[in-house]
Amino acid sequence: MENSKEKLVTGFEKFSNKVTALTGSSGAFMLALFSIIIWLCTGPIFNYSDTWQLVINTGTTIVTFLMVFLIQKSQNKESMAVQLKLNELIAANKGASNRLVNVENLTEQELKTLHQHYCKMAELTKQASDLKQSHSIEEAIENAYEKLEEENKENGKTRIKSKVVK
């Protein structure tokens, strides 16, 4: 039973990949354009009747309905592949924060908080002239403050514009 289910899923995967490749081609666009031109040319033959209009409306509705799911499946697969590649880069880079592995699974509020940390780090990095490496967001912010304090001491300044948010 499980084997036939796997074959069905694999078969659908192959089918959807082929359909996605075909529908995203120039040939598919030309076919759609040619179909519309033929439909427009047949308007006078059918006196622009309700049936004539119903043919194109029904056809485009069905194609659109099916394509929405096919496109979403394709985007989900593409997104997962990109996330896996990014996770591999994060895992392989000693300076990267491991908390960003699977960041796509965080809640929207957690993503906003993380974004605020990176905005703060970017602000501090603009103030510090040479900040290149960090292992975590907190370390990057701390390094930025240390670098900025050093620059301020060298330039005779005593104040830092903002503080680390913990």
C-alpha positions as CSV (number, residue, x, y, z in Angstrom):
1,M,0.0,0.0,0.0
2,E,2.7,2.5,1.0
3,N,4.7,1.7,-2.2
4,S,1.8,2.6,-4.4
5,K,1.3,5.8,-2.5
6,E,4.9,6.7,-3.0
7,K,4.6,5.9,-6.7
8,L,1.6,8.2,-7.0
9,V,3.4,11.0,-5.2
10,T,6.5,10.6,-7.3
11,G,4.4,10.4,-10.5
12,F,2.5,13.6,-9.5
13,E,5.9,15.2,-8.7
14,K,7.2,14.4,-12.2
15,F,4.0,15.5,-13.9
16,S,3.8,18.8,-12.0
17,N,7.5,19.5,-12.8
18,K,6.9,18.9,-16.5
19,V,3.7,21.0,-16.5
20,T,5.4,23.8,-14.6
21,A,8.3,23.8,-17.1
22,L,5.9,23.8,-20.1
23,T,3.5,26.5,-18.8
24,G,6.4,28.8,-18.1
25,S,7.7,28.6,-21.6
26,S,7.5,30.9,-24.5
27,G,5.5,28.2,-26.4
28,A,2.8,28.2,-23.7
29,F,2.5,31.9,-23.9
30,M,2.2,31.8,-27.7
31,L,-0.4,29.1,-27.5
32,A,-2.4,31.2,-25.0
33,L,-2.1,34.3,-27.2
34,F,-3.0,32.3,-30.3
35,S,-6.1,30.9,-28.5
36,I,-7.3,34.4,-27.6
37,I,-6.8,35.6,-31.2
38,I,-8.8,32.7,-32.5
39,W,-11.5,33.3,-29.9
40,L,-11.6,37.0,-30.9
41,C,-11.8,36.2,-34.6
42,T,-14.8,33.8,-34.0
43,G,-16.8,36.6,-32.3
44,P,-18.5,37.8,-35.4
45,I,-19.3,34.2,-36.5
46,F,-21.1,33.6,-33.2
47,N,-22.6,37.2,-33.0
48,Y,-20.6,37.8,-29.8
49,S,-23.2,35.6,-28.0
50,D,-23.3,34.7,-24.4
51,T,-22.1,31.2,-25.2
52,W,-19.1,32.6,-27.1
53,Q,-18.2,34.7,-24.1
54,L,-18.8,31.7,-21.7
55,V,-16.3,29.6,-23.6
56,I,-13.4,31.9,-22.9
57,N,-14.6,32.7,-19.4
58,T,-14.9,29.1,-18.4
59,G,-11.6,28.1,-20.1
60,T,-9.6,30.8,-18.4
61,T,-11.2,30.2,-15.0
62,I,-10.4,26.5,-15.1
63,V,-6.8,27.1,-16.3
64,T,-6.3,29.8,-13.6
65,F,-7.7,27.7,-10.9
66,L,-5.4,24.8,-11.7
67,M,-2.4,27.0,-12.2
68,V,-2.7,28.7,-8.8
69,F,-2.1,25.3,-7.1
70,L,0.6,24.3,-9.5
71,I,2.4,27.6,-9.0
72,Q,2.1,27.5,-5.3
73,K,3.5,23.9,-5.2
74,S,6.4,25.1,-7.4
75,Q,7.1,28.1,-5.1
76,N,6.9,26.0,-2.0
77,K,9.5,23.6,-3.4
78,E,11.7,26.4,-4.6
79,S,11.5,28.2,-1.3
80,M,12.4,25.1,0.6
81,A,15.4,24.5,-1.7
82,V,16.6,28.1,-1.1
83,Q,16.1,27.8,2.7
84,L,18.1,24.6,2.8
85,K,20.9,26.2,0.8
86,L,20.9,29.2,3.2
87,N,20.8,26.9,6.2
88,E,23.9,25.1,4.8
89,L,25.7,28.4,4.4
90,I,24.9,29.5,7.9
91,A,25.9,26.1,9.3
92,A,29.2,26.2,7.4
93,N,30.1,29.7,8.3
94,K,31.8,30.1,11.7
95,G,30.9,33.8,12.0
96,A,27.2,33.3,11.3
97,S,24.5,33.1,14.0
98,N,23.1,29.6,14.2
99,R,19.8,31.0,15.4
100,L,19.1,31.9,11.8
101,V,18.9,28.2,10.8
102,N,15.2,27.6,10.0
103,V,14.4,31.2,10.7
104,E,11.4,30.8,8.3
105,N,9.7,28.8,11.1
106,L,9.7,31.7,13.5
107,T,6.5,33.6,14.2
108,E,6.0,37.0,12.7
109,Q,6.7,38.7,16.0
110,E,9.9,36.8,16.5
111,L,11.0,37.8,12.9
112,K,10.2,41.5,13.7
113,T,12.3,41.3,16.9
114,L,15.2,39.7,15.0
115,H,14.8,42.4,12.3
116,Q,15.0,45.1,15.0
117,H,18.2,43.6,16.2
118,Y,19.7,43.7,12.7
119,C,18.5,47.3,12.2
120,K,20.3,48.2,15.4
121,M,23.4,46.4,14.3
122,A,23.3,48.2,11.0
123,E,23.0,51.5,12.7
124,L,25.9,50.8,14.9
125,T,28.0,49.5,12.0
126,K,27.4,52.7,10.2
127,Q,28.8,54.6,13.2
128,A,31.8,52.2,13.5
129,S,34.1,52.4,10.5
130,D,35.5,48.8,10.4
131,L,33.3,46.1,11.8
132,K,33.7,42.9,9.9
133,Q,33.0,39.8,11.9
134,S,30.6,38.5,14.5
135,H,29.2,35.2,15.8
136,S,25.8,36.4,17.0
137,I,23.6,39.4,16.9
138,E,24.4,40.3,20.5
139,E,28.2,39.9,19.8
140,A,27.9,42.0,16.7
141,I,26.1,44.8,18.6
142,E,28.6,44.5,21.5
143,N,31.5,44.6,19.0
144,A,30.0,47.7,17.3
145,Y,29.8,49.4,20.7
146,E,33.3,48.5,21.5
147,K,34.6,49.7,18.1
148,L,32.5,52.9,18.4
149,E,33.9,53.6,22.0
150,E,37.4,53.2,20.7
151,E,36.8,55.6,17.8
152,N,35.1,58.1,20.2
153,K,38.1,57.9,22.5
154,E,40.5,58.5,19.6
155,N,38.3,61.5,18.4
156,G,37.8,62.9,21.9
157,K,34.1,62.1,22.1
158,T,32.7,60.5,25.3
159,R,29.1,59.6,24.4
160,I,27.5,56.8,22.4
161,K,24.2,57.7,20.7
162,S,22.3,54.5,21.7
163,K,22.5,51.5,24.0
164,V,22.2,47.8,23.4
165,V,18.6,46.4,23.8
166,K,18.6,43.1,25.7
